[in-house]
Amino acid sequence: MSDQVPIIAQKAPFPTEVEEGKSYFWCACGRSKNQPFCDGSHKGTGMAPVKYTAEASKKVFFCGCKQSAKAPLCDGVHKTL
């Protein structure tokens, strides 16, 4: 685990259409220019992306504030920031 604090990318979730069986790598550090997904910007931070494999083709809400207890998905905590 890292002692680094993630950067808040935005104080709202990222609604994203996902495809059943496909894996996505959610940016946990907040530094990616390709939010909500990892672009490698975490290198050197001690943080790593979170793998998410879609169970169904549907819209999901990836966490944008990087504080969710249900990461990589939004749990509404951004409303308290």
PyMOL Python script that loads the backbone (N, CA, C, O; Angstrom):
from pymol import cmd

cmd.read_pdbstr("""\
ATOM      1  N   MET A   1       0.842  -1.187   0.000  1.00  0.00           N
ATOM      2  CA  MET A   1       0.000   0.000   0.000  1.00  0.00           C
ATOM      3  C   MET A   1       0.883   1.244   0.000  1.00  0.00           C
ATOM      4  O   MET A   1       2.002   1.228   0.513  1.00  0.00           O
ATOM      5  N   SER A   2       0.374   2.293  -0.568  1.00  0.00           N
ATOM      6  CA  SER A   2       1.140   3.516  -0.717  1.00  0.00           C
ATOM      7  C   SER A   2       0.833   4.510   0.394  1.00  0.00           C
ATOM      8  O   SER A   2      -0.252   4.499   0.975  1.00  0.00           O
ATOM      9  N   ASP A   3       1.806   5.370   0.680  1.00  0.00           N
ATOM     10  CA  ASP A   3       1.548   6.459   1.615  1.00  0.00           C
ATOM     11  C   ASP A   3       1.165   7.722   0.839  1.00  0.00           C
ATOM     12  O   ASP A   3       0.894   8.768   1.428  1.00  0.00           O
ATOM     13  N   GLN A   4       1.147   7.607  -0.475  1.00  0.00           N
ATOM     14  CA  GLN A   4       0.735   8.718  -1.330  1.00  0.00           C
ATOM     15  C   GLN A   4      -0.773   8.918  -1.235  1.00  0.00           C
ATOM     16  O   GLN A   4      -1.516   7.972  -0.971  1.00  0.00           O
ATOM     17  N   VAL A   5      -1.215  10.140  -1.449  1.00  0.00           N
ATOM     18  CA  VAL A   5      -2.639  10.459  -1.449  1.00  0.00           C
ATOM     19  C   VAL A   5      -3.060  10.675  -2.899  1.00  0.00           C
ATOM     20  O   VAL A   5      -2.405  11.419  -3.629  1.00  0.00           O
ATOM     21  N   PRO A   6      -4.145  10.032  -3.323  1.00  0.00           N
ATOM     22  CA  PRO A   6      -4.567  10.233  -4.708  1.00  0.00           C
ATOM     23  C   PRO A   6      -5.072  11.660  -4.952  1.00  0.00           C
ATOM     24  O   PRO A   6      -5.585  12.314  -4.044  1.00  0.00           O
ATOM     25  N   ILE A   7      -4.920  12.115  -6.167  1.00  0.00           N
ATOM     26  CA  ILE A   7      -5.431  13.407  -6.598  1.00  0.00           C
ATOM     27  C   ILE A   7      -6.895  13.228  -6.981  1.00  0.00           C
ATOM     28  O   ILE A   7      -7.242  12.245  -7.635  1.00  0.00           O
ATOM     29  N   ILE A   8      -7.753  14.152  -6.588  1.00  0.00           N
ATOM     30  CA  ILE A   8      -9.162  14.090  -6.978  1.00  0.00           C
ATOM     31  C   ILE A   8      -9.255  14.505  -8.440  1.00  0.00           C
ATOM     32  O   ILE A   8      -8.979  15.656  -8.776  1.00  0.00           O
ATOM     33  N   ALA A   9      -9.641  13.579  -9.310  1.00  0.00           N
ATOM     34  CA  ALA A   9      -9.757  13.883 -10.737  1.00  0.00           C
ATOM     35  C   ALA A   9     -10.989  14.749 -10.987  1.00  0.00           C
ATOM     36  O   ALA A   9     -10.931  15.715 -11.748  1.00  0.00           O
ATOM     37  N   GLN A  10     -12.092  14.401 -10.350  1.00  0.00           N
ATOM     38  CA  GLN A  10     -13.308  15.214 -10.382  1.00  0.00           C
ATOM     39  C   GLN A  10     -14.216  14.770  -9.249  1.00  0.00           C
ATOM     40  O   GLN A  10     -14.150  13.626  -8.799  1.00  0.00           O
ATOM     41  N   LYS A  11     -15.071  15.691  -8.785  1.00  0.00           N
ATOM     42  CA  LYS A  11     -15.977  15.376  -7.674  1.00  0.00           C
ATOM     43  C   LYS A  11     -17.311  14.871  -8.207  1.00  0.00           C
ATOM     44  O   LYS A  11     -18.375  15.375  -7.849  1.00  0.00           O
ATOM     45  N   ALA A  12     -17.228  13.870  -9.068  1.00  0.00           N
ATOM     46  CA  ALA A  12     -18.400  13.216  -9.657  1.00  0.00           C
ATOM     47  C   ALA A  12     -17.904  11.919 -10.288  1.00  0.00           C
ATOM     48  O   ALA A  12     -16.723  11.804 -10.616  1.00  0.00           O
ATOM     49  N   PRO A  13     -18.783  10.954 -10.459  1.00  0.00           N
ATOM     50  CA  PRO A  13     -18.367   9.709 -11.105  1.00  0.00           C
ATOM     51  C   PRO A  13     -18.199   9.881 -12.613  1.00  0.00           C
ATOM     52  O   PRO A  13     -18.626  10.882 -13.189  1.00  0.00           O
ATOM     53  N   PHE A  14     -17.573   8.895 -13.234  1.00  0.00           N
ATOM     54  CA  PHE A  14     -17.428   8.834 -14.681  1.00  0.00           C
ATOM     55  C   PHE A  14     -18.386   7.765 -15.204  1.00  0.00           C
ATOM     56  O   PHE A  14     -18.080   6.577 -15.101  1.00  0.00           O
ATOM     57  N   PRO A  15     -19.551   8.156 -15.770  1.00  0.00           N
ATOM     58  CA  PRO A  15     -20.457   7.152 -16.347  1.00  0.00           C
ATOM     59  C   PRO A  15     -19.786   6.549 -17.583  1.00  0.00           C
ATOM     60  O   PRO A  15     -19.367   7.277 -18.483  1.00  0.00           O
ATOM     61  N   THR A  16     -19.688   5.225 -17.623  1.00  0.00           N
ATOM     62  CA  THR A  16     -18.945   4.555 -18.685  1.00  0.00           C
ATOM     63  C   THR A  16     -19.667   3.295 -19.129  1.00  0.00           C
ATOM     64  O   THR A  16     -20.083   2.485 -18.299  1.00  0.00           O
ATOM     65  N   GLU A  17     -19.816   3.129 -20.426  1.00  0.00           N
ATOM     66  CA  GLU A  17     -20.367   1.890 -20.974  1.00  0.00           C
ATOM     67  C   GLU A  17     -19.251   0.850 -20.984  1.00  0.00           C
ATOM     68  O   GLU A  17     -18.195   1.074 -21.576  1.00  0.00           O
ATOM     69  N   VAL A  18     -19.484  -0.286 -20.333  1.00  0.00           N
ATOM     70  CA  VAL A  18     -18.494  -1.364 -20.313  1.00  0.00           C
ATOM     71  C   VAL A  18     -19.035  -2.567 -21.074  1.00  0.00           C
ATOM     72  O   VAL A  18     -20.244  -2.716 -21.255  1.00  0.00           O
ATOM     73  N   GLU A  19     -18.123  -3.412 -21.512  1.00  0.00           N
ATOM     74  CA  GLU A  19     -18.463  -4.574 -22.322  1.00  0.00           C
ATOM     75  C   GLU A  19     -18.234  -5.852 -21.509  1.00  0.00           C
ATOM     76  O   GLU A  19     -17.168  -6.034 -20.922  1.00  0.00           O
ATOM     77  N   GLU A  20     -19.222  -6.721 -21.478  1.00  0.00           N
ATOM     78  CA  GLU A  20     -19.143  -7.967 -20.725  1.00  0.00           C
ATOM     79  C   GLU A  20     -17.867  -8.739 -21.041  1.00  0.00           C
ATOM     80  O   GLU A  20     -17.532  -8.959 -22.205  1.00  0.00           O
ATOM     81  N   GLY A  21     -17.153  -9.153 -19.974  1.00  0.00           N
ATOM     82  CA  GLY A  21     -15.933  -9.944 -20.114  1.00  0.00           C
ATOM     83  C   GLY A  21     -14.677  -9.129 -20.351  1.00  0.00           C
ATOM     84  O   GLY A  21     -13.574  -9.667 -20.251  1.00  0.00           O
ATOM     85  N   LYS A  22     -14.808  -7.850 -20.661  1.00  0.00           N
ATOM     86  CA  LYS A  22     -13.644  -7.003 -20.919  1.00  0.00           C
ATOM     87  C   LYS A  22     -13.094  -6.457 -19.599  1.00  0.00           C
ATOM     88  O   LYS A  22     -13.851  -6.138 -18.682  1.00  0.00           O
ATOM     89  N   SER A  23     -11.767  -6.355 -19.520  1.00  0.00           N
ATOM     90  CA  SER A  23     -11.117  -5.805 -18.327  1.00  0.00           C
ATOM     91  C   SER A  23     -10.732  -4.351 -18.563  1.00  0.00           C
ATOM     92  O   SER A  23     -10.310  -3.967 -19.654  1.00  0.00           O
ATOM     93  N   TYR A  24     -10.888  -3.559 -17.514  1.00  0.00           N
ATOM     94  CA  TYR A  24     -10.564  -2.142 -17.541  1.00  0.00           C
ATOM     95  C   TYR A  24      -9.632  -1.869 -16.369  1.00  0.00           C
ATOM     96  O   TYR A  24      -9.735  -2.520 -15.329  1.00  0.00           O
ATOM     97  N   PHE A  25      -8.729  -0.918 -16.527  1.00  0.00           N
ATOM     98  CA  PHE A  25      -7.801  -0.575 -15.455  1.00  0.00           C
ATOM     99  C   PHE A  25      -8.076   0.855 -15.007  1.00  0.00           C
ATOM    100  O   PHE A  25      -7.702   1.822 -15.671  1.00  0.00           O
ATOM    101  N   TRP A  26      -8.744   0.956 -13.853  1.00  0.00           N
ATOM    102  CA  TRP A  26      -9.166   2.235 -13.288  1.00  0.00           C
ATOM    103  C   TRP A  26      -7.984   2.951 -12.654  1.00  0.00           C
ATOM    104  O   TRP A  26      -7.211   2.357 -11.902  1.00  0.00           O
ATOM    105  N   CYS A  27      -7.856   4.229 -12.965  1.00  0.00           N
ATOM    106  CA  CYS A  27      -6.804   5.062 -12.382  1.00  0.00           C
ATOM    107  C   CYS A  27      -7.104   5.301 -10.906  1.00  0.00           C
ATOM    108  O   CYS A  27      -8.130   5.892 -10.573  1.00  0.00           O
ATOM    109  N   ALA A  28      -6.229   4.852 -10.030  1.00  0.00           N
ATOM    110  CA  ALA A  28      -6.407   5.034  -8.590  1.00  0.00           C
ATOM    111  C   ALA A  28      -5.668   6.266  -8.068  1.00  0.00           C
ATOM    112  O   ALA A  28      -5.956   6.738  -6.968  1.00  0.00           O
ATOM    113  N   CYS A  29      -4.725   6.787  -8.840  1.00  0.00           N
ATOM    114  CA  CYS A  29      -3.892   7.891  -8.352  1.00  0.00           C
ATOM    115  C   CYS A  29      -4.458   9.266  -8.703  1.00  0.00           C
ATOM    116  O   CYS A  29      -4.114  10.257  -8.059  1.00  0.00           O
ATOM    117  N   GLY A  30      -5.315   9.336  -9.709  1.00  0.00           N
ATOM    118  CA  GLY A  30      -5.891  10.600 -10.134  1.00  0.00           C
ATOM    119  C   GLY A  30      -5.045  11.388 -11.107  1.00  0.00           C
ATOM    120  O   GLY A  30      -5.439  12.479 -11.519  1.00  0.00           O
ATOM    121  N   ARG A  31      -3.883  10.859 -11.488  1.00  0.00           N
ATOM    122  CA  ARG A  31      -2.963  11.595 -12.356  1.00  0.00           C
ATOM    123  C   ARG A  31      -3.163  11.329 -13.849  1.00  0.00           C
ATOM    124  O   ARG A  31      -2.649  12.079 -14.678  1.00  0.00           O
ATOM    125  N   SER A  32      -3.890  10.290 -14.198  1.00  0.00           N
ATOM    126  CA  SER A  32      -4.068   9.912 -15.601  1.00  0.00           C
ATOM    127  C   SER A  32      -4.738  11.017 -16.407  1.00  0.00           C
ATOM    128  O   SER A  32      -5.648  11.685 -15.916  1.00  0.00           O
ATOM    129  N   LYS A  33      -4.289  11.206 -17.638  1.00  0.00           N
ATOM    130  CA  LYS A  33      -4.926  12.149 -18.562  1.00  0.00           C
ATOM    131  C   LYS A  33      -6.066  11.455 -19.306  1.00  0.00           C
ATOM    132  O   LYS A  33      -6.771  12.083 -20.096  1.00  0.00           O
ATOM    133  N   ASN A  34      -6.242  10.157 -19.050  1.00  0.00           N
ATOM    134  CA  ASN A  34      -7.249   9.339 -19.728  1.00  0.00           C
ATOM    135  C   ASN A  34      -8.299   8.854 -18.721  1.00  0.00           C
ATOM    136  O   ASN A  34      -8.691   7.687 -18.751  1.00  0.00           O
ATOM    137  N   GLN A  35      -8.760   9.750 -17.823  1.00  0.00           N
ATOM    138  CA  GLN A  35      -9.712   9.375 -16.776  1.00  0.00           C
ATOM    139  C   GLN A  35     -10.966   8.743 -17.370  1.00  0.00           C
ATOM    140  O   GLN A  35     -11.420   9.184 -18.427  1.00  0.00           O
ATOM    141  N   PRO A  36     -11.537   7.736 -16.736  1.00  0.00           N
ATOM    142  CA  PRO A  36     -11.175   7.204 -15.421  1.00  0.00           C
ATOM    143  C   PRO A  36     -10.138   6.095 -15.489  1.00  0.00           C
ATOM    144  O   PRO A  36      -9.907   5.397 -14.502  1.00  0.00           O
ATOM    145  N   PHE A  37      -9.507   5.927 -16.660  1.00  0.00           N
ATOM    146  CA  PHE A  37      -8.602   4.802 -16.855  1.00  0.00           C
ATOM    147  C   PHE A  37      -7.134   5.187 -16.709  1.00  0.00           C
ATOM    148  O   PHE A  37      -6.756   6.347 -16.871  1.00  0.00           O
ATOM    149  N   CYS A  38      -6.328   4.191 -16.400  1.00  0.00           N
ATOM    150  CA  CYS A  38      -4.895   4.359 -16.194  1.00  0.00           C
ATOM    151  C   CYS A  38      -4.173   4.653 -17.506  1.00  0.00           C
ATOM    152  O   CYS A  38      -4.463   4.041 -18.533  1.00  0.00           O
ATOM    153  N   ASP A  39      -3.231   5.593 -17.463  1.00  0.00           N
ATOM    154  CA  ASP A  39      -2.349   5.841 -18.604  1.00  0.00           C
ATOM    155  C   ASP A  39      -0.876   5.702 -18.212  1.00  0.00           C
ATOM    156  O   ASP A  39       0.016   6.089 -18.967  1.00  0.00           O
ATOM    157  N   GLY A  40      -0.632   5.142 -17.015  1.00  0.00           N
ATOM    158  CA  GLY A  40       0.739   4.936 -16.556  1.00  0.00           C
ATOM    159  C   GLY A  40       1.302   6.086 -15.733  1.00  0.00           C
ATOM    160  O   GLY A  40       2.450   6.022 -15.295  1.00  0.00           O
ATOM    161  N   SER A  41       0.518   7.129 -15.516  1.00  0.00           N
ATOM    162  CA  SER A  41       1.003   8.309 -14.776  1.00  0.00           C
ATOM    163  C   SER A  41       1.314   8.020 -13.310  1.00  0.00           C
ATOM    164  O   SER A  41       1.954   8.836 -12.646  1.00  0.00           O
ATOM    165  N   HIS A  42       0.874   6.877 -12.798  1.00  0.00           N
ATOM    166  CA  HIS A  42       1.123   6.524 -11.388  1.00  0.00           C
ATOM    167  C   HIS A  42       2.558   6.094 -11.135  1.00  0.00           C
ATOM    168  O   HIS A  42       2.976   6.008  -9.980  1.00  0.00           O
ATOM    169  N   LYS A  43       3.314   5.827 -12.173  1.00  0.00           N
ATOM    170  CA  LYS A  43       4.681   5.314 -12.000  1.00  0.00           C
ATOM    171  C   LYS A  43       5.479   6.232 -11.069  1.00  0.00           C
ATOM    172  O   LYS A  43       5.545   7.444 -11.270  1.00  0.00           O
ATOM    173  N   GLY A  44       6.075   5.624 -10.054  1.00  0.00           N
ATOM    174  CA  GLY A  44       6.872   6.363  -9.086  1.00  0.00           C
ATOM    175  C   GLY A  44       6.073   6.850  -7.882  1.00  0.00           C
ATOM    176  O   GLY A  44       6.644   7.425  -6.956  1.00  0.00           O
ATOM    177  N   THR A  45       4.745   6.625  -7.881  1.00  0.00           N
ATOM    178  CA  THR A  45       3.923   7.092  -6.766  1.00  0.00           C
ATOM    179  C   THR A  45       3.707   6.011  -5.713  1.00  0.00           C
ATOM    180  O   THR A  45       3.317   6.312  -4.585  1.00  0.00           O
ATOM    181  N   GLY A  46       3.960   4.750  -6.077  1.00  0.00           N
ATOM    182  CA  GLY A  46       3.669   3.647  -5.172  1.00  0.00           C
ATOM    183  C   GLY A  46       2.223   3.185  -5.286  1.00  0.00           C
ATOM    184  O   GLY A  46       1.822   2.228  -4.623  1.00  0.00           O
ATOM    185  N   MET A  47       1.438   3.858  -6.122  1.00  0.00           N
ATOM    186  CA  MET A  47       0.048   3.466  -6.342  1.00  0.00           C
ATOM    187  C   MET A  47      -0.049   2.656  -7.629  1.00  0.00           C
ATOM    188  O   MET A  47       0.836   2.716  -8.482  1.00  0.00           O
ATOM    189  N   ALA A  48      -1.124   1.905  -7.758  1.00  0.00           N
ATOM    190  CA  ALA A  48      -1.317   1.077  -8.947  1.00  0.00           C
ATOM    191  C   ALA A  48      -2.789   1.113  -9.346  1.00  0.00           C
ATOM    192  O   ALA A  48      -3.656   1.335  -8.501  1.00  0.00           O
ATOM    193  N   PRO A  49      -3.074   0.897 -10.631  1.00  0.00           N
ATOM    194  CA  PRO A  49      -4.466   0.880 -11.070  1.00  0.00           C
ATOM    195  C   PRO A  49      -5.208  -0.327 -10.510  1.00  0.00           C
ATOM    196  O   PRO A  49      -4.597  -1.295 -10.059  1.00  0.00           O
ATOM    197  N   VAL A  50      -6.536  -0.250 -10.547  1.00  0.00           N
ATOM    198  CA  VAL A  50      -7.393  -1.335 -10.081  1.00  0.00           C
ATOM    199  C   VAL A  50      -8.051  -1.974 -11.293  1.00  0.00           C
ATOM    200  O   VAL A  50      -8.692  -1.299 -12.099  1.00  0.00           O
ATOM    201  N   LYS A  51      -7.882  -3.289 -11.412  1.00  0.00           N
ATOM    202  CA  LYS A  51      -8.490  -4.019 -12.534  1.00  0.00           C
ATOM    203  C   LYS A  51      -9.970  -4.242 -12.258  1.00  0.00           C
ATOM    204  O   LYS A  51     -10.358  -4.671 -11.172  1.00  0.00           O
ATOM    205  N   TYR A  52     -10.787  -3.943 -13.262  1.00  0.00           N
ATOM    206  CA  TYR A  52     -12.234  -4.161 -13.187  1.00  0.00           C
ATOM    207  C   TYR A  52     -12.628  -4.973 -14.407  1.00  0.00           C
ATOM    208  O   TYR A  52     -12.372  -4.561 -15.539  1.00  0.00           O
ATOM    209  N   THR A  53     -13.251  -6.127 -14.185  1.00  0.00           N
ATOM    210  CA  THR A  53     -13.736  -6.949 -15.292  1.00  0.00           C
ATOM    211  C   THR A  53     -15.253  -6.875 -15.294  1.00  0.00           C
ATOM    212  O   THR A  53     -15.903  -7.212 -14.305  1.00  0.00           O
ATOM    213  N   ALA A  54     -15.807  -6.435 -16.407  1.00  0.00           N
ATOM    214  CA  ALA A  54     -17.250  -6.240 -16.523  1.00  0.00           C
ATOM    215  C   ALA A  54     -17.982  -7.573 -16.513  1.00  0.00           C
ATOM    216  O   ALA A  54     -17.656  -8.478 -17.281  1.00  0.00           O
ATOM    217  N   GLU A  55     -18.974  -7.684 -15.638  1.00  0.00           N
ATOM    218  CA  GLU A  55     -19.796  -8.893 -15.547  1.00  0.00           C
ATOM    219  C   GLU A  55     -20.908  -8.877 -16.578  1.00  0.00           C
ATOM    220  O   GLU A  55     -21.468  -9.920 -16.916  1.00  0.00           O
ATOM    221  N   ALA A  56     -21.230  -7.678 -17.083  1.00  0.00           N
ATOM    222  CA  ALA A  56     -22.279  -7.529 -18.092  1.00  0.00           C
ATOM    223  C   ALA A  56     -21.991  -6.267 -18.897  1.00  0.00           C
ATOM    224  O   ALA A  56     -21.285  -5.371 -18.433  1.00  0.00           O
ATOM    225  N   SER A  57     -22.543  -6.206 -20.105  1.00  0.00           N
ATOM    226  CA  SER A  57     -22.445  -4.989 -20.908  1.00  0.00           C
ATOM    227  C   SER A  57     -23.499  -4.021 -20.387  1.00  0.00           C
ATOM    228  O   SER A  57     -24.699  -4.266 -20.511  1.00  0.00           O
ATOM    229  N   LYS A  58     -23.036  -2.913 -19.799  1.00  0.00           N
ATOM    230  CA  LYS A  58     -23.955  -1.941 -19.207  1.00  0.00           C
ATOM    231  C   LYS A  58     -23.192  -0.676 -18.871  1.00  0.00           C
ATOM    232  O   LYS A  58     -21.982  -0.594 -19.083  1.00  0.00           O
ATOM    233  N   LYS A  59     -23.912   0.324 -18.341  1.00  0.00           N
ATOM    234  CA  LYS A  59     -23.271   1.551 -17.878  1.00  0.00           C
ATOM    235  C   LYS A  59     -22.915   1.375 -16.408  1.00  0.00           C
ATOM    236  O   LYS A  59     -23.750   0.965 -15.602  1.00  0.00           O
ATOM    237  N   VAL A  60     -21.674   1.687 -16.068  1.00  0.00           N
ATOM    238  CA  VAL A  60     -21.240   1.693 -14.670  1.00  0.00           C
ATOM    239  C   VAL A  60     -20.711   3.090 -14.357  1.00  0.00           C
ATOM    240  O   VAL A  60     -20.468   3.890 -15.260  1.00  0.00           O
ATOM    241  N   PHE A  61     -20.538   3.370 -13.071  1.00  0.00           N
ATOM    242  CA  PHE A  61     -20.075   4.688 -12.649  1.00  0.00           C
ATOM    243  C   PHE A  61     -18.751   4.522 -11.921  1.00  0.00           C
ATOM    244  O   PHE A  61     -18.714   4.156 -10.746  1.00  0.00           O
ATOM    245  N   PHE A  62     -17.649   4.800 -12.645  1.00  0.00           N
ATOM    246  CA  PHE A  62     -16.320   4.718 -12.054  1.00  0.00           C
ATOM    247  C   PHE A  62     -16.084   5.941 -11.168  1.00  0.00           C
ATOM    248  O   PHE A  62     -16.458   7.058 -11.523  1.00  0.00           O
ATOM    249  N   CYS A  63     -15.466   5.718 -10.022  1.00  0.00           N
ATOM    250  CA  CYS A  63     -15.165   6.778  -9.067  1.00  0.00           C
ATOM    251  C   CYS A  63     -14.254   7.833  -9.704  1.00  0.00           C
ATOM    252  O   CYS A  63     -13.244   7.500 -10.325  1.00  0.00           O
ATOM    253  N   GLY A  64     -14.623   9.099  -9.543  1.00  0.00           N
ATOM    254  CA  GLY A  64     -13.804  10.197 -10.049  1.00  0.00           C
ATOM    255  C   GLY A  64     -12.987  10.876  -8.967  1.00  0.00           C
ATOM    256  O   GLY A  64     -11.964  11.496  -9.256  1.00  0.00           O
ATOM    257  N   CYS A  65     -13.438  10.762  -7.699  1.00  0.00           N
ATOM    258  CA  CYS A  65     -12.736  11.449  -6.605  1.00  0.00           C
ATOM    259  C   CYS A  65     -11.616  10.604  -6.005  1.00  0.00           C
ATOM    260  O   CYS A  65     -10.795  11.109  -5.240  1.00  0.00           O
ATOM    261  N   LYS A  66     -11.584   9.313  -6.355  1.00  0.00           N
ATOM    262  CA  LYS A  66     -10.537   8.381  -5.900  1.00  0.00           C
ATOM    263  C   LYS A  66     -10.619   8.070  -4.409  1.00  0.00           C
ATOM    264  O   LYS A  66      -9.648   7.593  -3.822  1.00  0.00           O
ATOM    265  N   GLN A  67     -11.784   8.340  -3.785  1.00  0.00           N
ATOM    266  CA  GLN A  67     -11.956   8.107  -2.353  1.00  0.00           C
ATOM    267  C   GLN A  67     -12.949   6.991  -2.049  1.00  0.00           C
ATOM    268  O   GLN A  67     -13.166   6.670  -0.881  1.00  0.00           O
ATOM    269  N   SER A  68     -13.557   6.391  -3.073  1.00  0.00           N
ATOM    270  CA  SER A  68     -14.626   5.406  -2.882  1.00  0.00           C
ATOM    271  C   SER A  68     -14.157   4.171  -2.111  1.00  0.00           C
ATOM    272  O   SER A  68     -13.073   3.643  -2.360  1.00  0.00           O
ATOM    273  N   ALA A  69     -14.985   3.726  -1.181  1.00  0.00           N
ATOM    274  CA  ALA A  69     -14.717   2.480  -0.460  1.00  0.00           C
ATOM    275  C   ALA A  69     -15.047   1.281  -1.340  1.00  0.00           C
ATOM    276  O   ALA A  69     -14.671   0.155  -1.015  1.00  0.00           O
ATOM    277  N   LYS A  70     -15.746   1.509  -2.450  1.00  0.00           N
ATOM    278  CA  LYS A  70     -16.112   0.435  -3.381  1.00  0.00           C
ATOM    279  C   LYS A  70     -15.315   0.539  -4.678  1.00  0.00           C
ATOM    280  O   LYS A  70     -15.770   0.076  -5.724  1.00  0.00           O
ATOM    281  N   ALA A  71     -14.137   1.140  -4.615  1.00  0.00           N
ATOM    282  CA  ALA A  71     -13.311   1.344  -5.807  1.00  0.00           C
ATOM    283  C   ALA A  71     -13.162   0.041  -6.589  1.00  0.00           C
ATOM    284  O   ALA A  71     -12.963  -1.021  -6.000  1.00  0.00           O
ATOM    285  N   PRO A  72     -13.258   0.125  -7.904  1.00  0.00           N
ATOM    286  CA  PRO A  72     -13.184   1.335  -8.719  1.00  0.00           C
ATOM    287  C   PRO A  72     -14.524   2.026  -8.965  1.00  0.00           C
ATOM    288  O   PRO A  72     -14.575   3.023  -9.685  1.00  0.00           O
ATOM    289  N   LEU A  73     -15.604   1.517  -8.383  1.00  0.00           N
ATOM    290  CA  LEU A  73     -16.915   2.112  -8.636  1.00  0.00           C
ATOM    291  C   LEU A  73     -17.259   3.172  -7.594  1.00  0.00           C
ATOM    292  O   LEU A  73     -16.788   3.127  -6.457  1.00  0.00           O
ATOM    293  N   CYS A  74     -18.080   4.114  -8.005  1.00  0.00           N
ATOM    294  CA  CYS A  74     -18.509   5.221  -7.139  1.00  0.00           C
ATOM    295  C   CYS A  74     -19.399   4.714  -6.009  1.00  0.00           C
ATOM    296  O   CYS A  74     -20.254   3.854  -6.221  1.00  0.00           O
ATOM    297  N   ASP A  75     -19.194   5.253  -4.807  1.00  0.00           N
ATOM    298  CA  ASP A  75     -20.070   4.934  -3.682  1.00  0.00           C
ATOM    299  C   ASP A  75     -20.749   6.198  -3.132  1.00  0.00           C
ATOM    300  O   ASP A  75     -21.406   6.154  -2.092  1.00  0.00           O
ATOM    301  N   GLY A  76     -20.581   7.326  -3.845  1.00  0.00           N
ATOM    302  CA  GLY A  76     -21.220   8.571  -3.453  1.00  0.00           C
ATOM    303  C   GLY A  76     -20.421   9.441  -2.501  1.00  0.00           C
ATOM    304  O   GLY A  76     -20.879  10.522  -2.129  1.00  0.00           O
ATOM    305  N   VAL A  77     -19.242   8.999  -2.100  1.00  0.00           N
ATOM    306  CA  VAL A  77     -18.441   9.750  -1.122  1.00  0.00           C
ATOM    307  C   VAL A  77     -18.053  11.140  -1.639  1.00  0.00           C
ATOM    308  O   VAL A  77     -17.776  12.035  -0.841  1.00  0.00           O
ATOM    309  N   HIS A  78     -18.029  11.330  -2.965  1.00  0.00           N
ATOM    310  CA  HIS A  78     -17.658  12.632  -3.527  1.00  0.00           C
ATOM    311  C   HIS A  78     -18.599  13.749  -3.047  1.00  0.00           C
ATOM    312  O   HIS A  78     -18.223  14.921  -3.044  1.00  0.00           O
ATOM    313  N   LYS A  79     -19.816  13.380  -2.644  1.00  0.00           N
ATOM    314  CA  LYS A  79     -20.785  14.372  -2.174  1.00  0.00           C
ATOM    315  C   LYS A  79     -20.367  14.992  -0.842  1.00  0.00           C
ATOM    316  O   LYS A  79     -20.887  16.038  -0.456  1.00  0.00           O
ATOM    317  N   THR A  80     -19.428  14.352  -0.136  1.00  0.00           N
ATOM    318  CA  THR A  80     -18.988  14.841   1.171  1.00  0.00           C
ATOM    319  C   THR A  80     -17.661  15.608   1.100  1.00  0.00           C
ATOM    320  O   THR A  80     -17.181  16.107   2.118  1.00  0.00           O
ATOM    321  N   LEU A  81     -17.075  15.701  -0.081  1.00  0.00           N
ATOM    322  CA  LEU A  81     -15.766  16.352  -0.218  1.00  0.00           C
ATOM    323  C   LEU A  81     -15.883  17.855  -0.386  1.00  0.00           C
ATOM    324  O   LEU A  81     -14.871  18.543  -0.513  1.00  0.00           O
TER     325      LEU A  81
END
""", "prot")
cmd.dss("prot")
cmd.show_as("cartoon", "prot")
cmd.util.cbc("prot")
cmd.orient("prot")
